[in-house]
Amino acid sequence: MIFRCMIFVAVFLIMTAMIGYNLKRDDESPLMTIVYGLAISWALAFLVGVPLIIKHKPLSLMMWILLALYAVLAVLGLFMFIRKRIGAKEKASIAPFKKSEMIYLGLFLGIVAFQLYKTIFYACADGDDAFYIATARTAEVSNRMYELDAYIGVPIAEMPFRYVFAPFPMWEAVLARVSGVHTATLAHTVLPPILIIVTYILYNEISKMVFGAENREKRFMFLTLTAVFEMFANVSTSTSGTFLLTRARQGKEALACIILPLLFYELFRLAKAEGELKIKDLPVLFAAFGAASLSSLLGNVLAPIMVAGAALWMLVKRKRFKNIVLICTPVIISAVTVLMYLKIR
């Protein structure tokens, strides 16, 4: 089982990075391909999963459709990577690390290593697991999505549409089927370390935007403080630190720690570019909105609020009406999701 988990992690990260390469910009870290790959994977899982669940289609159909889409995007990403590498210029060498930079980086990596150790080898009790992981396991075993009671396994009279429109457990069930790893093992031991690392990759990229890529001392200090704050954030069941370190297998963690920070990062890039949209900005926003819809119904509220704030800033500061319309187009995903939920429930 350990060997199977290691193989799954390696293949999962490589495939995710290849998918995410389609959205990577030249000035970003190569590790951001994993962040973008996850966002695309989640968005596709939402767009494919919700119609299939409503139509009472089997999990296996969702699995094969997603695998086909992931494979096509991964091949496309690999092609783009090879094409860029062929014509790439030699990059400038990295400046030597100062002593203070090495200290802060060492502290940060040590804290993250401790968090990963606790996540992998210790279990954190959470009442939501009785539903979310049981739902994923039931779907994996029965090949039926949201048609059986997750607690006792009997058919239910009506689908729980509150969860149907945020089918993050079905994405986990697909991964469990493909990998052969038990759903509980996947959700408690395999996925959380990956999502924690992805979160810090994103925070590192945000630190470059805030402090500048060259100011490594402030960046590493920021990352160290962020990691410390996350460790001591369990003052409530709803803080980002609680989700990150104790509930990483749930869609709400993906929303709080990855998707909304990714949306903040994209909007911050837009602000730094004086409100000027670039070619890859819009697909990233669409991927973030699709991922937000997969993770939680609340994502259909929080993501539009963030974009509305950016649109208001563009209206007041830059008066770029065309760009305002463009950055608001991904809100269509959230609007349609909410309207369908209100109509069907």
Residue pairs with C-beta under 8 A, 6 or more apart in sequence:
1 181
1 182
1 185
4 179
4 180
4 181
5 179
5 181
5 185
5 189
5 190
8 175
8 179
8 181
8 186
8 190
9 190
9 194
12 175
12 179
12 194
13 34
13 194
15 37
15 70
15 74
16 33
16 34
16 37
16 38
16 41
17 30
17 33
17 34
17 37
17 77
18 33
18 37
18 73
18 74
18 75
18 77
18 78
18 81
19 33
19 36
19 37
19 40
19 41
19 70
19 73
19 74
19 77
20 32
20 33
20 34
20 35
20 36
20 37
20 38
20 39
20 40
20 77
21 33
21 36
21 37
21 77
21 78
21 80
21 81
22 36
22 40
22 73
22 76
22 77
22 80
22 283
23 36
23 40
23 280
23 283
23 284
23 287
24 30
24 32
24 33
24 36
25 278
25 280
28 205
29 201
29 204
29 205
29 208
31 201
31 204
32 201
32 202
32 205
33 77
34 198
34 201
35 198
35 201
35 202
35 205
35 258
35 262
36 284
36 287
38 198
38 254
38 258
38 291
39 258
39 259
39 262
39 284
39 287
39 288
39 290
39 291
40 73
40 287
41 66
41 70
41 171
42 168
42 171
42 254
42 259
42 287
42 290
42 291
42 294
42 295
43 286
43 287
43 288
43 289
43 290
43 291
43 293
43 294
44 66
44 69
44 70
44 290
45 62
45 66
45 167
45 170
45 171
45 174
45 294
46 167
46 290
46 291
46 293
46 294
47 290
48 62
48 65
48 66
48 69
49 62
49 145
49 167
49 170
49 171
49 294
50 164
50 165
50 167
50 337
52 61
52 62
52 65
52 145
53 145
53 146
53 159
53 164
53 167
53 170
54 159
54 164
54 344
56 144
56 147
57 145
58 143
58 144
58 145
59 139
59 140
59 143
59 144
59 145
59 170
59 173
59 174
59 177
60 143
60 177
62 145
62 170
62 174
63 174
63 177
63 178
66 174
67 178
97 105
97 216
98 216
98 217
100 217
101 216
101 217
101 220
104 217
104 220
104 221
104 223
104 224
105 216
105 220
107 220
107 224
108 220
108 223
108 224
108 227
111 224
111 227
111 228
111 231
112 196
112 197
112 200
112 227
115 196
115 227
115 230
115 231
115 245
116 193
116 196
116 197
118 245
119 192
119 193
119 196
119 245
119 248
120 189
120 192
120 193
123 188
124 245
124 246
124 247
126 246
126 247
126 250
128 247
128 250
129 187
129 249
130 150
130 151
131 150
131 151
132 168
132 169
132 187
132 249
132 250
132 251
133 169
133 172
133 183
133 184
133 187
133 188
133 249
134 150
134 151
135 146
135 150
135 163
135 169
136 169
136 170
136 172
136 173
136 176
136 183
136 187
137 173
137 176
137 182
137 183
137 184
138 144
138 148
138 150
138 153
139 145
139 146
139 169
139 170
139 173
140 173
140 176
140 177
140 183
142 148
142 153
145 167
145 170
145 173
146 156
146 159
146 160
146 163
146 164
146 167
147 155
147 156
147 159
148 154
148 155
148 156
149 155
149 156
161 341
161 344
161 345
162 297
162 341
162 345
163 169
165 293
165 297
165 337
165 340
165 341
166 251
166 293
166 294
166 295
166 296
166 297
166 299
167 294
168 250
168 251
168 254
168 294
168 295
168 296
169 251
171 294
172 183
172 186
172 187
172 191
172 249
173 183
175 181
175 186
175 191
176 182
176 183
176 186
179 186
181 190
187 249
188 249
191 248
191 249
192 248
192 249
195 244
195 248
195 253
195 254
195 257
195 258
196 244
196 245
196 248
198 258
199 244
199 257
199 258
199 261
200 223
200 226
200 227
202 258
202 261
202 262
202 265
203 222
203 223
203 226
203 261
204 219
204 223
205 265
206 261
206 264
206 265
206 268
207 218
207 219
207 222
207 223
208 219
209 265
209 268
209 269
209 272
210 222
211 218
211 219
211 222
213 219
229 241
230 240
230 241
230 244
230 245
231 241
231 245
232 241
233 239
233 240
233 241
233 242
233 244
233 245
234 241
234 242
234 245
234 246
236 242
240 256
240 257
243 250
243 252
243 253
243 256
243 257
244 253
244 256
244 257
247 253
248 257
251 294
251 295
251 296
252 295
252 296
252 298
254 291
254 294
254 295
255 292
255 295
255 296
255 298
255 299
255 302
258 291
259 288
259 291
259 292
259 295
259 299
259 303
260 292
260 299
260 302
260 303
260 306
262 284
262 288
262 291
263 285
263 288
263 292
263 303
263 306
263 307
264 306
266 281
266 284
266 285
266 288
267 306
267 307
267 309
267 310
267 327
269 281
270 276
270 277
270 281
270 310
270 314
270 327
271 310
271 313
274 318
275 313
275 314
275 317
275 318
275 320
275 323
276 320
276 323
277 323
277 326
277 327
281 327
282 326
282 327
282 329
282 330
285 307
285 327
285 330
286 329
286 330
286 333
288 303
288 330
289 303
289 330
289 331
289 333
289 334
290 333
291 299
292 299
292 300
292 302
292 303
292 334
293 299
293 300
293 333
293 334
293 337
297 337
297 338
297 341
299 334
300 333
300 334
300 335
300 337
300 338
301 334
301 338
303 330
303 331
303 334
304 331
304 334
304 335
307 327
307 328
307 330
307 331
308 328
310 327
311 324
311 327
311 328
314 320
314 323
314 324
314 327
315 321
315 324
